[in-house]
Amino acid sequence: MGLALIATGVFQSPAVALTILNMSLVSAIMAMGLNLQWGYAGLFNAGVMGFTALGGATAVVISHPPVMEALGAGGRGLALSFLIVVAIIATVTFIASATRGRFRSFLIFVTVVAGYIALRPVFGAAVGAVEAVDPARTGFIGGLGLPITLSWVAGGVVAAGVAWIIGKVALGLRTDYLAIATLGISEIVVSVLKNEDWLVRGVKNVTGLPRPVPYEIELQQQPWFADLVERVHAGQLAAITDAAAREDALRQFIVEGSGHFVKIAYAGLFTVVLLILLALCVRALNSPWGRMMRAIRDNEEAAAAMGKDVTRRHLQVFILGSAIIGIAGAMMTTLDGQFTPGTYNPLRFTFLIWVMVIVGGSGNNLGAVLGGFVIWFTWVQAEPAGAFIIEQITRDMDPSTPLYQHLQDIAAPFRLFVMGFVLLLFLRFSPKGILPEKVRHS
């Protein structure tokens, strides 16, 4: 994998190699979260996309400065709406615990309907007031204005909280029903983020999020960075005899170097997070808790007969895996510097992560990490490889023929064919993945 990234830097560009490296690190963290659920406990989570989006939205809420004008226009209404929701939940909880029979269901129904009738006008007026405040640039309440690295932890907490709610509802279902439920709930989460403009601007996107690393333009103006670049490229600069040309070349090296430096800084931060999570997952897997989870995965009936609370343990691992995915979602938004709900789709943020786990090795933490690197590298490089192959095939063909047009049309989605082909190859010849799970018998 390292040689592949080095070759990419040599034959394409260092920027492309570093970009692939950063997204591979984030993808590897997502794969570890899913591996915790599927590889440890056999839980089929088809809602990876939703937890990733929650992490990304949390990055906006934590790091974006508050929009004071929007808060002044609709903040009180949103606060009152929140109190109404809390009152509804508290009332329903009290009714559920204090009453029995059909009368309880009737009271709960009446409470929910009455609460909705009271909530709708208050919430609608507040949302309308917030979204009317400079909608071209803001139109939402903003965030807390805190360092964006805090959103990585907060993203995990938010994803874990939503996972607890989902788990309470869906973990009692069969595996196929659990997959359908998680997929449907993830679509609901993304749909809410797309349509509730007051929260994270919806499909208008949130751009310009703060960075945990320096900006390129700032680096280019720092004397220490210019000296560093000059030392790195001393040989190339010495070969240029003209002073003006040498100065232009140095300026170009500084511009290119600033982009590389930023990407390397991101890679360093992401690597630290990856190693911490990997160490924790390895310790969890080798602990009595990890052995218990694998026993439940292999035979739920036998584990239950031994006194293990299967549903509770499933809820634990589902929350932990979702939290890791939420952390990765916040990191990805940090890397992009923007939050774009419209880009979240099941192909990229659920299917591809599943391929990473399967190809890397289900139940093996290092396998999940390696699968994240291999599959993301393949996903990125498949499109230019497909374009190159189609170009070679059609080099001597008449552009007016239907076959030529058809081949040109399939060049772009070539990566979909490649990913399906890779998955089929591994399922046929290496179903346990590159690094299969190590089972220790004691």
Secondary structure, 3 states (H helix, E strand, C coil): CHHHHHHHHHHCCHHHHHHHHHHHHHHHHHHHHHHHHHHHHCCCCCCHHHHHHHHHHHHHHHHCCECHHHHHHHHHHHHHHHHHHHHHHHHHHHHHHHCCHHHHHHHHHHHHHHHHHHHHHHHHHHHHHHHCCCCCCCCCCECCCCCCCHHHHHHHHHHHHHHHHHHHHHCCCCHHHHHHHHHHHHHHHHHHHHHCHHHHCHHHCEECCCCCCCCHHHHHCCHHHHHHHHHHCHHHHHCCCCHHHHHHHHHHHHHHHHHHHHHHHHHHHHHHHHHHHHHHHHHHHHCHHHHHHHHHHHCHHHHHHCCCCHHHHHHHHHHHHHHHHHHHHHHHHHHHCEECHHHCCHHHHHHHHHHHHHHHCCCCHHHHHHHHHHHHHHHHHHHHHHHHHHHHHCCCCCCCCHHHHHHHHCCCCHHHHHHHHHHHHHHHHCCCCCCCCCCCCC
